[in-house]
Amino acid sequence: MDILNYTEEHHEFRKRLRAFLDKEVKPYAKQWEEDHIVPREIWNKIGQQGFLSTSISKEYGGLGGDFLYSAIVCEEMASTGQTGLAATLHSDVVVPYIDEYGSEEQKRKYLPGCVSGDIVTAVAMTEPGAGSDLSSIQTTAIEEGDEIILSGSKTFISNGIHCDIVIVVAKDPAVENPYNSLSLYIVEKGTPGFEKGKQLEKMGWHSQDTAELFFNNCRIPKTNLLGEKGFGFLMLMGKLQQERLVCAMGAAYGAQICLNQILEYCKNTCDASGKPISKSQAVQFTLVEMATDVKIGRTFVEKLIADHMGKKDIKTETSMAKFWMTEMANRILGRSLELMGDFGTVEINPALRGWRDARVTSIFAGTNEIMKFIIAKLMKL
Ligand SMILES: Cc1cc2nc3c(=O)[nH]c(=O)nc-3n(C[C@H](O)[C@H](O)[C@H](O)COP(=O)(O)OP(=O)(O)OC[C@H]3O[C@@H](n4cnc5c(N)ncnc54)[C@H](O)[C@@H]3O)c2cc1C
């Protein structure tokens, strides 16, 4: 029995999304990778077709879909060979903060644009001196009358260049306990004092606009506080289960795509004797091990999607999945390149791009060491 129950509507949605990606994304993926950015209009195109923020209720222009729609988008996007159109990050990581913690006014103002692609979102936690340890965040938020003044800088922010709004994590310097000092603020593009810095040149995720952001006495209205003041840390923690799950899903789907490609490659590439290399027992054993890894990963991820949809507390399991799935994807991509020999090293080979992109997944969204640190705590070790 399948773990996930996709309905006819889900299948129809996947078909439409696949057709959209075949026409509007895949043919341009290589160019976007070379440009180190995707065109801003592609966000509008994908949004107008109803593929962004599918979980947002119809009241705010969304589909009101369940998490299986997110899973479909995550899986289909994994096959596009580009990372710049980060639909899953926008729809399933950032926008849910507004959807869950936003005031009615904030939801009416921002959610319809998040669905249509008129608003691209980012979340800014990381700073030059604060990555894994959020308690060392230095960006300050000081109230003055009806305004809040933000000062500080953020780095490695996905969608940093294209973002129209960014959710900024900042602290009230008057509060001593760092965990009670953090709050979330919505900052709009063009606000005086908010500057987008340079785009970072990375080893992978070339088409993704990862950037530095600067806040120099950036004044925002008090109404741009997201959720309750001082609850920033708790709000971030509350959303991490889904963030880790989608990261694990992306890794599992990416590994599956890579496996499908390498199986075809080994069946269709001959060795010096003229036999397909898949007939060699050494290659067969490698492929069997890879297929086993992918099968185990996919089964676990699907179980977690079902549990997440059932609103179960699976923080331990999603942390396990984040580190295991990203390590597994790295193993699969690395072994694929070995099997491809010299073809594994050339830029036209999509597996090379995948290998580069997989490398970073053990670092972002909480490093894999941090995942183990969390699991050890949850296991009360
Ligand atoms: C492509 C990309 C996109 C990103 N997008 C975003 C984004 O949109 N928004 C955002 O806010 N951030 C983003 N980040 C930042 C990312 O979340 C951080 O890189 C990550 O949290 C790790 O922080 P750090 O690099 O400062 O490493 P550090 O925290 O300095 O860690 C360095 C090393 O020490 C280890 N370590 C640290 N603490 C512990 C501990 N307690 N126990 C064991 N080991 C530990 C880490 O595992 C790591 O190996 C992105 C990063 C990348 C590369």
PDBQT file of the ligand as one rigid body, heavy atoms in Angstrom, charges set to zero:
ROOT
HETATM    1  C1  LIG A 401      23.367  28.324   0.063  1.00  0.00    +0.000 C 
HETATM    2  C2  LIG A 401      22.991  28.787   1.434  1.00  0.00    +0.000 A 
HETATM    3  C3  LIG A 401      21.748  29.349   1.654  1.00  0.00    +0.000 A 
HETATM    4  C4  LIG A 401      21.396  29.822   2.924  1.00  0.00    +0.000 A 
HETATM    5  N1  LIG A 401      20.195  30.450   3.114  1.00  0.00    +0.000 NA
HETATM    6  C5  LIG A 401      19.911  31.027   4.317  1.00  0.00    +0.000 A 
HETATM    7  C6  LIG A 401      18.721  31.826   4.492  1.00  0.00    +0.000 A 
HETATM    8  O1  LIG A 401      17.889  31.961   3.587  1.00  0.00    +0.000 OA
HETATM    9  N2  LIG A 401      18.518  32.433   5.685  1.00  0.00    +0.000 N 
HETATM   10  C7  LIG A 401      19.400  32.320   6.725  1.00  0.00    +0.000 A 
HETATM   11  O2  LIG A 401      19.156  32.882   7.783  1.00  0.00    +0.000 OA
HETATM   12  N3  LIG A 401      20.542  31.572   6.591  1.00  0.00    +0.000 NA
HETATM   13  C8  LIG A 401      20.817  30.948   5.408  1.00  0.00    +0.000 A 
HETATM   14  N4  LIG A 401      21.977  30.213   5.238  1.00  0.00    +0.000 N 
HETATM   15  C9  LIG A 401      22.912  30.118   6.357  1.00  0.00    +0.000 C 
HETATM   16  C10 LIG A 401      22.914  28.744   7.000  1.00  0.00    +0.000 C 
HETATM   17  O3  LIG A 401      21.711  28.494   7.655  1.00  0.00    +0.000 OA
HETATM   18  C11 LIG A 401      24.136  28.680   7.911  1.00  0.00    +0.000 C 
HETATM   19  O4  LIG A 401      25.266  28.551   7.074  1.00  0.00    +0.000 OA
HETATM   20  C12 LIG A 401      24.098  27.532   8.879  1.00  0.00    +0.000 C 
HETATM   21  O5  LIG A 401      23.149  27.776   9.877  1.00  0.00    +0.000 OA
HETATM   22  C13 LIG A 401      25.459  27.283   9.539  1.00  0.00    +0.000 C 
HETATM   23  O6  LIG A 401      25.948  28.448  10.115  1.00  0.00    +0.000 OA
HETATM   24  P1  LIG A 401      27.492  28.879   9.934  1.00  0.00    +0.000 P 
HETATM   25  O7  LIG A 401      27.820  28.755   8.488  1.00  0.00    +0.000 OA
HETATM   26  O8  LIG A 401      27.662  30.210  10.564  1.00  0.00    +0.000 OA
HETATM   27  O9  LIG A 401      28.310  27.793  10.708  1.00  0.00    +0.000 OA
HETATM   28  P2  LIG A 401      28.685  27.754  12.252  1.00  0.00    +0.000 P 
HETATM   29  O10 LIG A 401      27.480  27.835  13.094  1.00  0.00    +0.000 OA
HETATM   30  O11 LIG A 401      29.775  28.746  12.498  1.00  0.00    +0.000 OA
HETATM   31  O12 LIG A 401      29.287  26.303  12.382  1.00  0.00    +0.000 OA
HETATM   32  C14 LIG A 401      30.599  25.953  11.929  1.00  0.00    +0.000 C 
HETATM   33  C15 LIG A 401      30.821  24.470  12.194  1.00  0.00    +0.000 C 
HETATM   34  O13 LIG A 401      30.689  24.205  13.609  1.00  0.00    +0.000 OA
HETATM   35  C16 LIG A 401      29.700  23.222  13.835  1.00  0.00    +0.000 C 
HETATM   36  N5  LIG A 401      28.958  23.530  15.052  1.00  0.00    +0.000 N 
HETATM   37  C17 LIG A 401      28.473  24.737  15.445  1.00  0.00    +0.000 A 
HETATM   38  N6  LIG A 401      27.827  24.632  16.614  1.00  0.00    +0.000 NA
HETATM   39  C18 LIG A 401      27.882  23.329  16.981  1.00  0.00    +0.000 A 
HETATM   40  C19 LIG A 401      27.392  22.572  18.092  1.00  0.00    +0.000 A 
HETATM   41  N7  LIG A 401      26.708  23.149  19.075  1.00  0.00    +0.000 N 
HETATM   42  N8  LIG A 401      27.644  21.241  18.132  1.00  0.00    +0.000 NA
HETATM   43  C20 LIG A 401      28.334  20.636  17.123  1.00  0.00    +0.000 A 
HETATM   44  N9  LIG A 401      28.836  21.303  16.044  1.00  0.00    +0.000 NA
HETATM   45  C21 LIG A 401      28.609  22.617  15.978  1.00  0.00    +0.000 A 
HETATM   46  C22 LIG A 401      28.788  23.292  12.616  1.00  0.00    +0.000 C 
HETATM   47  O14 LIG A 401      28.107  22.079  12.423  1.00  0.00    +0.000 OA
HETATM   48  C23 LIG A 401      29.789  23.583  11.511  1.00  0.00    +0.000 C 
HETATM   49  O15 LIG A 401      30.381  22.400  11.089  1.00  0.00    +0.000 OA
HETATM   50  C24 LIG A 401      22.328  29.685   4.003  1.00  0.00    +0.000 A 
HETATM   51  C25 LIG A 401      23.566  29.082   3.776  1.00  0.00    +0.000 A 
HETATM   52  C26 LIG A 401      23.899  28.640   2.516  1.00  0.00    +0.000 A 
HETATM   53  C27 LIG A 401      25.261  28.027   2.342  1.00  0.00    +0.000 C 
ENDROOT
TORSDOF 0
